[in-house]
Amino acid sequence: MTDTVLLTLVAPRSAAPQVEDLLLSCPPPVSGFLGSDAAGHGLDLVFDEPGERVRGRARRIVFQVVAPRPAMDALLALLGERLTNVRLHYWITPVLALGSIG
């Protein structure tokens, strides 16, 4: 399973529909993903709403996708082509084990 990786994408909440649409249109092996709310913290944040600056945190959506590394490289290229106006942050980590329980 050494070529299986986890791609984590962090997107501004306002960009979530664009990212979701693109991920939903991906062919297998990208057959699903996880999306969850998050709060971004840090010195280099770009705030989308005035209230975010007051609170000191930016509303973000975190997407996670598991697939073979070549598929992730293709997905990152596609994201770069189609979402040029979205501030996406990402990282890729190896998946040591994957399965279902129950």
N, C-alpha and C positions, 0 to 999 in steps of 0.2 A: 504494500500500500504506500510505498515511498513516494509515488508520484501524485498522491491525493493530497490536496491542500485546502485550507480554509481561507477564503478571501473575506476580509472585513472592510466594508465601505462605510464611511461616515459622511452624511450629507445634511445640508441645511434642511430644515423641515419643509420649507417652501418648495424644495426640489424633489421631495419624496414621490409625488406622482410620476414625474419623468423617469426617475430611477426604477420605480416599480414597473412601469410599462415596458421599459427596456429589458429588465430581468425576466418579466413574464413572456416576452417574445423570444427569448433565447431557446434554441433547440437543445435536446439532450446532448451531453451529459449534465448540463445545467437544468435540472428538472424541478427545482424548487429553491426557496430561500427563506430566511428568517428576517423579519423586520421588527425593530423595537425602538421605543422612545429613549432618548438619552439627553443629558445636559452636558454641553461642552464647557470646559473651563480652561483658561490660559491667557497669556499675554497677547497672543497673535490672533485672537478671535475676531471674526467679522460678524457683527450683529445684524440680524435681519429686521428686528423690531426694536423700537425705543425701549420697551419694557425689559428687554433682555439686558441692555446695558445697565439699567437700574438694578436688576437682580444679580448682575455679574456672571451670568451664564447664558449660553446660547442654546436654543432648542435644536436638537439634532435627531436624525433617524439613523440607526445603525442597521445595516443589512449584512447578513452573513450567508455565504454560498460555499458549498463543498463540491469539488469536482477535480478531475485530473488537471495537473499543472498546464498542459498545453491549452486546455479549454479556458483556463483562467487568463492566460496570456491573450487569447483571442478576445475574451470578454473585456479585459482592460483596454485593449485597442479599440474595441467598439464603443466603450464608454467615452474614451478620449475623442473619438470622431463625432459622436452624436450629442454629447453633453458638454460642449465647449464653454458654455456660460455658467456651469455649475461648479462650485468649489467642493470637490470630492477629495477626501483623504482616504487612504487605503493602506492595508498591510496584508501580507500573505504569510501564513504559518503552515508548517507540515501537520498532517493529521496522522497520529500514531495508531489510532484504532477508530473504527466506525461500525455501527450496527444498531440494532433495535433490541429492546428488552421487553418481554411480555407479549 
